[in-house]
């Protein structure tokens, strides 16, 4: 499901597949909800998806809860869809 050449771009840096898998072990998620999912075909075997994610949980022992705007690129290879790119940004509350 994750391509060997996967890349992720986040506030804390750029990750490859191994770093992404290692970082997953640091999560303790209480809830995870996806909404506003949208897919755009960008080729015969590639799609781009955008969506919102609401997370409640901790990462490496620190609260990481919030709403994130996310995007992923998926490539159809070897008979299945594999993630090749992902990014997300935490929504900030609007100044009042």
PyMOL commands that set and color helices and strands:
alter all, ss='L'
color gray80, all
select helices_A, chain A and resi 17-24
alter helices_A, ss='H'
color red, helices_A
select strands_A, chain A and resi 2-10+13-16+27-43+46-59+62-63+66-77+80-90
alter strands_A, ss='S'
color yellow, strands_A
deselect
rebuild
show_as cartoon
